Amino acid sequence: MKQGGKARIAVVGGGSWGTAFAAMLSERNPDVSLWVREPEVCEGILKTRENRTFLPEVPLPLSVRPTNDLRDAVSGREIVAVAVPSQHLRAVARRMAGFLAPGACVVSLAKGVENGTLRRMTEVLAEELPGASGRLAVLSGPTFAREVAEGKPTGATVASRDTAVAASLQAALSGSRFRVYAETDVTGIEIGGALKNVMAIAAGMSDGLGFGHNARSLLISRGLAEIARLGVRLGASPQTFAGLSGLGDLVLTCTGDLSRNRTVGMRIGRGEKISAILSGMKMVAEGVETARATMDLSRRTGVPMPISEQVFLILHQGKDVEAAVGELFARALRPERDE
């Protein structure tokens, strides 16, 4: 990697987060490629220097080079940051496998758990990119795409099991107003980043029902307890969940108006059907599918996750929202700290 933190970087994924991340990186890196899956979106960015489909009214610097050719985007890059929806990550990684440069680091920006296999995103990458398995990382934290693209102060954590990889990525991915912290708890960072989307849907439902600030605070606090319980059972450090990718991201996603997952929950709380909501959305609300994987993880590990369970039942089995709230409050009283 070049001195001063500069590197040849590819961002794979032309949605709002991938576009914003590429724009932020271009501040210090004069050559950032951006793979955009949809030809019409790529063509639009090339013509207008703006991703009007996923991140309108945010100019994209000339140092970001959009392309619809995955080989062109990835070949020869020292760092490849993958920002595609979690349920599509495996297919994209499989396509990338033959294009990666020897020694390239691969960073997951996706926040989810793969349905069926219940693999975390770096586990999916390790299976599809075995040659890069020692240089995988995840970047997560409270990072609304629009605010990152606009240069507003933001923090995130990059985690790799290899401390040297984490440190080099910390230097390469930091910007003047994008502060990156290094970590080795990959499991904790990924579990926190994925499951906060499920809790954001729950918080949105509460807001849509008009339950107020007390209820939202209750959901955030008990939601964090659920996430931490599962993460620790899977081998994560409990301290990770007090950090940017745990509490930080959870609070942002459960309270911010830019949160797609919270918006989905609010609309459900106001009486809309999930099928109608999703059919009209351009961008993915990761928590909808992650709710299914979370329930499977809960059953596999034996970790009780009552809020996640109710979100799953509402989203995927048509349960009434008010009935779900009633069941949560009817649960047996217990100590706050669940050992």
C-alpha positions in Angstrom: 0.0 0.0 0.0 1.3 3.4 -0.9 2.7 5.8 1.7 0.3 8.4 3.3 -2.6 6.0 3.3 -3.2 6.3 -0.4 -4.2 3.2 -2.4 -5.8 2.1 -5.5 -9.3 1.3 -4.3 -12.4 -0.2 -5.9 -15.9 0.1 -4.5 -18.2 -2.6 -5.7 -21.8 -1.5 -5.5 -23.4 1.6 -6.9 -26.2 2.1 -4.3 -26.3 5.0 -2.0 -23.6 3.7 0.5 -21.2 2.5 -2.2 -21.5 5.8 -4.0 -21.1 7.8 -0.8 -18.1 5.8 0.3 -16.4 6.2 -3.1 -16.9 10.0 -3.0 -15.4 10.1 0.5 -12.4 8.0 -0.5 -11.7 10.2 -3.5 -10.7 13.1 -1.2 -7.3 11.4 -0.6 -7.2 8.8 -3.4 -7.1 10.1 -6.9 -8.1 6.9 -8.6 -11.3 5.2 -7.1 -13.3 2.9 -9.3 -17.0 2.3 -8.7 -18.7 -0.8 -10.0 -22.4 0.0 -10.8 -24.5 -3.0 -11.6 -27.3 -1.3 -13.5 -26.0 0.0 -16.9 -28.5 2.9 -16.9 -27.4 4.1 -13.5 -23.8 3.9 -14.5 -24.5 5.8 -17.7 -26.4 8.4 -15.8 -23.5 9.0 -13.4 -21.0 9.3 -16.3 -23.2 11.9 -17.9 -24.3 14.0 -14.9 -21.6 13.1 -12.2 -24.5 12.3 -9.9 -26.2 9.1 -8.9 -29.8 10.4 -9.3 -31.3 6.9 -8.7 -29.8 6.2 -5.3 -28.1 9.4 -4.0 -29.5 12.4 -5.8 -28.2 16.0 -5.5 -24.8 14.8 -4.4 -22.0 15.6 -6.9 -19.6 12.7 -7.5 -15.9 13.9 -7.9 -14.1 13.3 -11.2 -11.6 11.1 -9.4 -14.4 8.5 -9.0 -14.6 6.4 -12.1 -17.9 4.6 -12.5 -18.0 1.4 -14.6 -20.5 -1.4 -15.4 -17.6 -3.9 -15.9 -16.7 -5.7 -12.7 -13.3 -6.9 -14.1 -12.5 -3.3 -15.0 -13.4 -2.1 -11.6 -11.6 -4.7 -9.5 -8.5 -5.6 -11.5 -5.2 -4.3 -10.1 -6.8 -2.7 -7.0 -5.1 -3.0 -3.6 -8.4 -2.6 -1.7 -11.8 -3.8 -2.8 -14.7 -2.5 -0.7 -17.9 -4.5 -1.3 -21.1 -2.5 -0.8 -23.8 -4.8 -2.2 -26.9 -6.0 -0.4 -26.1 -8.9 1.9 -28.2 -11.5 0.1 -26.4 -10.8 -3.2 -22.9 -10.7 -1.7 -22.0 -14.3 -2.5 -22.9 -14.1 -6.2 -20.9 -10.9 -6.6 -17.9 -12.2 -4.7 -18.0 -15.3 -6.9 -17.8 -13.2 -10.0 -14.9 -11.1 -8.5 -12.8 -14.1 -7.6 -10.9 -14.3 -10.9 -10.2 -10.5 -11.0 -8.6 -9.8 -7.6 -5.0 -8.8 -7.6 -2.6 -10.9 -5.6 -2.4 -9.4 -2.1 -5.6 -7.4 -2.4 -7.5 -6.6 0.8 -11.3 -7.1 0.6 -13.6 -5.1 2.9 -17.2 -5.9 3.5 -19.5 -2.8 3.8 -22.6 -5.0 3.8 -24.7 -5.3 7.0 -26.6 -8.6 7.1 -26.5 -12.3 7.6 -26.9 -14.7 4.7 -30.2 -16.6 4.9 -30.0 -20.3 4.8 -26.3 -20.6 5.6 -26.4 -18.0 8.5 -23.0 -16.9 7.4 -21.7 -13.5 8.3 -20.5 -11.4 5.4 -16.7 -12.0 5.9 -17.5 -15.7 6.2 -19.2 -15.6 2.8 -16.2 -13.7 1.3 -13.8 -16.3 2.8 -15.7 -19.1 1.1 -15.9 -17.4 -2.3 -12.4 -15.7 -2.2 -10.2 -18.3 -0.5 -7.1 -16.6 -1.9 -7.9 -13.4 0.1 -9.1 -15.1 3.3 -6.2 -13.7 5.3 -6.9 -10.2 4.1 -10.6 -9.8 4.8 -12.1 -7.1 6.9 -15.4 -5.4 7.7 -16.2 -1.7 8.1 -19.3 -0.8 10.1 -20.6 2.1 12.2 -23.2 4.9 12.2 -22.8 5.9 8.6 -25.8 7.4 6.8 -24.7 7.5 3.2 -25.9 11.1 2.4 -24.0 12.6 5.4 -20.8 10.8 4.5 -21.1 12.0 0.9 -21.7 15.5 2.0 -18.5 15.4 4.2 -20.2 15.6 7.5 -18.2 14.2 10.5 -18.6 10.5 10.7 -16.9 7.6 12.6 -16.7 3.9 11.7 -14.7 0.8 12.8 -12.7 -1.5 10.5 -12.1 -5.0 11.8 -9.8 -7.8 10.7 -8.4 -10.7 12.6 -5.0 -9.6 11.4 -4.0 -6.5 13.3 -1.6 -5.4 10.5 -4.5 -5.6 7.9 -6.8 -3.6 10.2 -4.1 -0.9 10.8 -3.3 -0.5 7.0 -7.0 -0.3 6.2 -7.6 2.2 9.0 -5.0 4.5 7.3 -6.3 3.9 3.8 -10.0 4.4 4.5 -9.9 7.4 6.8 -10.7 10.8 5.5 -10.5 14.4 6.8 -14.0 14.0 8.3 -14.3 10.2 8.2 -12.5 8.8 11.3 -11.8 5.1 11.3 -11.0 3.0 14.3 -9.2 -0.4 14.1 -10.5 -3.6 15.8 -10.0 -7.4 15.7 -13.5 -8.5 16.8 -14.9 -9.2 13.4 -17.8 -11.3 14.7 -18.9 -8.5 17.1 -18.7 -5.8 14.4 -20.7 -7.8 11.9 -23.4 -9.0 14.4 -23.9 -5.4 15.6 -24.1 -4.0 12.1 -26.5 -6.6 10.9 -29.0 -6.9 13.8 -29.4 -3.2 14.4 -31.5 -3.1 11.3 -34.0 -5.5 12.8 -34.2 -3.3 15.9 -34.6 -0.2 13.7 -37.7 -1.8 12.2 -39.1 -2.4 15.7 -38.3 1.2 16.7 -40.0 2.4 13.5 -43.1 0.3 14.3 -43.2 1.9 17.8 -43.0 5.4 16.3 -45.6 4.6 13.7 -48.0 3.5 16.4 -47.3 6.8 18.3 -45.9 5.1 21.4 -43.5 8.0 22.1 -39.9 8.4 23.3 -40.1 6.1 26.3 -41.0 3.2 24.1 -38.3 3.9 21.6 -35.7 4.1 24.4 -36.9 0.8 25.8 -36.6 -0.9 22.4 -33.1 0.5 21.9 -31.9 -0.6 25.3 -33.4 -4.1 25.2 -32.6 -4.5 21.6 -28.9 -3.9 22.4 -29.2 -6.5 25.1 -30.5 -9.0 22.6 -27.8 -8.2 20.0 -25.0 -8.5 22.7 -26.3 -11.8 24.0 -26.2 -13.4 20.6 -22.9 -11.8 19.7 -21.2 -13.1 22.8 -22.6 -16.6 22.3 -21.0 -16.5 18.8 -17.7 -15.5 20.2 -17.7 -11.7 20.2 -16.4 -9.4 22.9 -19.2 -7.8 25.0 -17.3 -4.5 24.9 -17.7 -4.3 21.1 -21.4 -3.6 21.5 -20.8 -0.4 23.4 -18.9 0.9 20.4 -19.6 2.5 17.0 -20.8 -0.6 15.3 -23.0 -1.6 18.3 -24.6 1.2 20.3 -23.6 3.9 17.9 -25.1 2.3 14.8 -28.2 1.1 16.7 -29.0 4.6 18.0 -28.5 6.2 14.6 -30.6 3.6 12.7 -33.4 3.6 15.3 -33.8 7.4 15.5 -32.6 8.9 12.2 -35.0 10.0 9.6 -32.6 8.8 6.9 -33.0 5.2 8.1 -34.7 2.9 5.6 -35.3 0.2 8.2 -36.9 2.7 10.6 -39.0 4.0 7.7 -40.3 0.5 6.9 -41.2 0.0 10.5 -43.0 3.3 10.8 -45.1 2.5 7.7 -46.0 -0.9 9.1 -47.0 0.8 12.4 -49.3 3.1 10.5 -51.1 0.1 9.0 -49.3 -0.5 5.6 -48.5 -4.0 4.4 -44.9 -5.0 4.1 -45.4 -6.3 0.5 -46.7 -2.9 -0.7 -43.9 -1.1 1.1 -41.1 -3.2 -0.4 -42.6 -3.1 -3.9 -42.2 0.7 -4.0 -38.7 0.9 -2.6 -35.7 1.4 -4.8 -33.2 0.6 -2.1 -32.9 -2.5 0.2 -34.0 -2.4 3.8 -31.6 -5.0 5.1 -33.5 -5.7 8.3 -36.4 -7.4 6.5 -34.3 -10.4 5.5 -32.0 -10.2 8.4 -35.0 -10.7 10.7 -35.4 -14.2 9.2 -31.7 -15.0 9.7 -31.8 -13.6 13.2 -34.6 -16.0 14.2 -32.7 -18.9 12.8 -29.6 -17.9 14.7 -31.7 -17.5 17.9 -33.0 -21.1 17.5 -29.6 -22.5 16.6 -27.8 -21.0 19.5 -30.6 -21.1 22.1 -30.3 -17.3 22.7 -33.7 -15.8 23.4 -34.4 -12.8 21.2 -38.0 -11.7 21.9 -38.0 -8.4 20.1 -36.4 -9.9 17.0 -38.9 -12.8 17.1 -41.9 -10.4 17.1 -40.4 -8.4 14.2 -39.9 -11.6 12.2 -43.5 -12.7 12.9 -44.9 -9.3 11.8 -42.8 -9.1 8.7 -43.0 -12.7 7.5 -46.0 -14.3 9.1 -48.5 -11.3 9.1 -48.8 -11.0 12.8 -50.7 -7.9 14.1 -48.3 -5.2 15.5 -50.5 -4.4 18.5 -50.7 -8.1 19.4 -46.9 -8.4 19.2 -46.5 -5.4 21.7 -49.0 -7.1 24.0 -47.0 -10.3 24.0 -43.7 -8.5 24.8 -45.2 -6.8 27.8 -46.9 -10.0 29.0 -43.5 -11.8 29.2 -42.5 -12.9 32.7 -40.6 -10.3 34.7 -36.9 -10.9 34.9 -33.6 -9.2 36.0 -32.4 -6.5 33.7 -28.9 -8.1 33.3 -29.4 -11.5 31.7 -26.4 -13.7 32.5 
